[in-house]
Amino acid sequence: MSAGYHIVVCGGIVPDPLQTLEPVQGPAGWGLKNELMLPAILDPWAGHALFEAANLAKNVPGSKVWLVSMGPKAKLQQVMMTIAQKVPFELVVLDGPASGFADAHETGAALAEAIAAIPGLDTSRLLVFGGWQSASRGAGATMQVIGEKLGIFEQFQGVDKLEILADGALRVLERVEGGSYQDSVVSGAPAVFGWATGELPEPPNNPQVGMQNMRLVMPALQKAKPVKLEKGPEYSGVQIPSQKRETRVVKDAPVDQIAKEIVDWLSA
Amino acid sequence: MDTLRTLPGDDVRQIMWRFTDRYDIQMVVQSARSLARGLVARLVAEGARKTHEWTDHKAQLLEAFDTSGLTALFMDPHQGGFIDGPKNLALALVAFELAWVDAGAATCSLATNLALAPIHERGTTEQRDEYMGRCVPPLPGEDRAPFRGAFALTEPLPYVGVETNTLVGKLRVAKWEEGEEPILQVDKRGRFITGMDFANFATCAVDTDDPRIKSSCIVIVEDTDPGLFDRGAPTLKMVHQLSSTRDPVFNVQVPANRIVGGYTVKDGVIVPNFTHSEIIGAVFHRTRVPVALMTTAKLLSAVEPVIRYQRQRFRGGDASEPGTPKYELGLQAKPDSVLRLVEIWAAGEAGASLGFATARLFDQLDPTEKEKDKVFAERGICGPKSQLTALRKVEKQAIEYLQMEAAPTRDEARFAELGQDTLVSYALLESLANILCPACKLWNTGNGATVMREALALMGGYGITEDCPGFLFYKWTDAQLEATYEGPEAVQRRQLSITMTNEVFLTRLRIIIEQFAALGEAKPETGATVVAKGLGLWLWTIEFLHRAKDPSGARLYHNRRQNVTFPMADALCWLMASYCQINDVMELAEKGPENAVVAEGLEGTLGFFTDLALVQAARAAGEASRVCASMVYGFGPQAAEELDAFDALRSQLDRSMAGAALAKDRAAQALTQVMIPEALDYPL
């Protein structure tokens, strides 16, 4: 494909998973305790999508990558200090909630609107990338909504590999049950890809790339469009999965007995 | 009342340490952090520190520094770097981030910078561009390995380096054909030289051993020069094992254009443009700041693992059930554990404030110093003695400027005139840098090492095991090296004993005392009054020591009387650290509301940092008071009116500490409630 792709990656931010994530109900609905104060990262699923997008753009001349992200812009700015060093992209910011409790339909609609408004975007060459899931209670529906809103009905979820064939068609491997892949071929753009982990490692930080990206990232943050989502679903209750730890203190147990218990536990 | 909700994040630190608007520096911080908590932590966890040798395992660091941009950080954009202008704050933050996990890795990252520093500070334009360009990692399409360097100053005993004027390393003329570049013979043995395992070049301090060479200098030797470039034996150090250190031997021939800063030929004699001590002065002025912050990073990095240890101490066994205070709070149910942690955190904050303030000051000083050099060149003022004399002449104007700046009304035309005078600006900045630089190197590392022991103690027996999260034992022992290298504690005290009586600085100090007294009136909770009273007592004591005599009639304040000058230098360090800490808290109070993330929970964050500042101010003033009392009373009987005056000031200082213990209680209580991550973000 000589003209290259216009790849739009949808990626939100999530609290650093190492932090204590405790659901709390506030005046504006459910959220996480001290969520705004916790350090944030690019959603890991979206991160895989971004790295795959950059790799594809590098290998197909004429391609360009946009990262469309919704979140509090002050938090987004911090995340950009790392992500902008990874791969080249142009940022489009929606200054809105990044909460895992936001409604997927409302979020998808806002993102689709922002994508459609990107100046110079050629929808005939458009590949929409994003995370198949999210680290912040993802509904798994946002990417599908974005595709529908943009009128893109070729959609693939749980993607681990995207290959450009000689005739310009795209071969896609999607995760299905039992560790297997569904192998599909689509004739070309436009299409939506909800990525699983992909195949690429996280690129190292490259400050030269960062300085290049920052010329556009900082203005994008400054002119971020405020987005207010309508009230989403009402949650009757929210709780984190309970951790279970069973400790027994056993003295002088023979090695064989310890080994047997471990094997039994693994086999259970 | 709101309290500290989470550990302070980047948004808070960017405000306190003044790089909110520097996204280039923010990116470098993230790069360094990612490297520290990834590769560096893995190396330590995998036992890479357990050998003196430079191994392939450790060598991964070099490539990681290259790919993450840390190697190129020191260079200017036209040399292949990516940050324009002074980089002292950026380098300090990188050292801080790396030392958060392992200071040896930080030292390793700085080694080539240290080798380049003499060239950067005093090299010719050609030398700067050549060596700095060669040290930049290859760009895409380039087929070359990056050059790496070592700074060879320190020599085998009995001579050591840094402050000594005596060098064993020698320089002679090997060959000098008419009309051609002289060829020099470099003969240098080094000791404790960082980066020697992989250095392609070394900047060596050597003395003249030839009547055809006028003075000492620093000369560049390369591993391909004819002769001996022997990397020597590894230094058997027990700390900073992620940096390479060896005792090299150089006996090579180099062209005379390798003399750093160039040379002239006068009456058949090679005259280096800079002696080795002139260059060293400029180099260590700056490179000591990152070292100071390495120890500080250890203190602040210890907070999270200690809190987690304290809280989880009794979980998992039969001793407590979820929901009970013993289970939920663990050791934090007892006040002492958190009160001691408050002291550690407060000392860490003060060290960080002092260190980063110094780094920022050098970012201001660098361009002013270049301008000053230009002015001197234009006026034909050459050599350190002539320049010192010229600078002494502008001290009066510098003092006038400071007084006008602090005055409510002033002659604006005269003020502007003085403000635009390069030499006045330089004298103002230099007089402060001459205090803050040795102060942070001395106090952050020396006192930091002692406080680090406290952090280790809070982990109980766990602290001295390899299982201790946060590598605290390694950090404690590493701190001792940081107190020693790039100028041991005595060298810093010696420098301070001279610079702290500079009239420009003392004028500034009097203004600081007034400003902090006013701040303390408005905001007594900050500890500003305590610092003002402490500095006032210190200043009175310095003045007393200059007029007082001991029973033998000898003056108390004298260069050789280190029982006076050195403790007074220590006391000043405590107070200046506290002064910087309060400034940072005030910056957070002013700028915090402008940032949406910081504004959330600002009341609690600010309240906690204010309490820490007061705790530290009381600790610092107490130390200064103890030192001052030992000076005033310790050298024999003094006049009653002198003692009365001192007692009055000391009493005022004691009274200004009202509420400091309550602040400590509040801060300790906050530590029992602050939310911490589920796990440390780097491996054990």
Chai-1 contact restraints between the chains, C-beta under 6 A:
chainA,res_idxA,chainB,res_idxB,connection_type,confidence,min_distance_angstrom,max_distance_angstrom,comment,restraint_id
A,L18,B,P677,contact,1.0,0.0,6.0,A-B,restraint_1
A,L18,B,E678,contact,1.0,0.0,6.0,A-B,restraint_2
A,L18,B,A679,contact,1.0,0.0,6.0,A-B,restraint_3
A,L18,B,D681,contact,1.0,0.0,6.0,A-B,restraint_4
A,Q19,B,P677,contact,1.0,0.0,6.0,A-B,restraint_5
A,T20,B,M675,contact,1.0,0.0,6.0,A-B,restraint_6
A,T20,B,E678,contact,1.0,0.0,6.0,A-B,restraint_7
A,N34,B,R5,contact,1.0,0.0,6.0,A-B,restraint_8
A,N34,B,T6,contact,1.0,0.0,6.0,A-B,restraint_9
A,N34,B,M675,contact,1.0,0.0,6.0,A-B,restraint_10
A,L36,B,V597,contact,1.0,0.0,6.0,A-B,restraint_11
A,L36,B,E600,contact,1.0,0.0,6.0,A-B,restraint_12
A,M37,B,R5,contact,1.0,0.0,6.0,A-B,restraint_13
A,M37,B,T6,contact,1.0,0.0,6.0,A-B,restraint_14
A,M37,B,E600,contact,1.0,0.0,6.0,A-B,restraint_15
A,M37,B,G601,contact,1.0,0.0,6.0,A-B,restraint_16
A,P39,B,G9,contact,1.0,0.0,6.0,A-B,restraint_17
A,A74,B,N595,contact,1.0,0.0,6.0,A-B,restraint_18
A,A74,B,A596,contact,1.0,0.0,6.0,A-B,restraint_19
A,A74,B,V597,contact,1.0,0.0,6.0,A-B,restraint_20
A,Q78,B,D10,contact,1.0,0.0,6.0,A-B,restraint_21
A,M81,B,Q26,contact,1.0,0.0,6.0,A-B,restraint_22
A,M81,B,M27,contact,1.0,0.0,6.0,A-B,restraint_23
A,M81,B,Q30,contact,1.0,0.0,6.0,A-B,restraint_24
A,T82,B,Q30,contact,1.0,0.0,6.0,A-B,restraint_25
A,Q85,B,M27,contact,1.0,0.0,6.0,A-B,restraint_26
A,P204,B,T67,contact,1.0,0.0,6.0,A-B,restraint_27
A,P204,B,S68,contact,1.0,0.0,6.0,A-B,restraint_28
A,N205,B,S31,contact,1.0,0.0,6.0,A-B,restraint_29
A,N205,B,S34,contact,1.0,0.0,6.0,A-B,restraint_30
A,N205,B,S68,contact,1.0,0.0,6.0,A-B,restraint_31
A,P207,B,M27,contact,1.0,0.0,6.0,A-B,restraint_32
A,P207,B,G69,contact,1.0,0.0,6.0,A-B,restraint_33
A,P207,B,F82,contact,1.0,0.0,6.0,A-B,restraint_34
A,Q208,B,F82,contact,1.0,0.0,6.0,A-B,restraint_35
A,G210,B,M27,contact,1.0,0.0,6.0,A-B,restraint_36
A,M211,B,F82,contact,1.0,0.0,6.0,A-B,restraint_37
A,M214,B,Y23,contact,1.0,0.0,6.0,A-B,restraint_38
A,T247,B,G316,contact,1.0,0.0,6.0,A-B,restraint_39
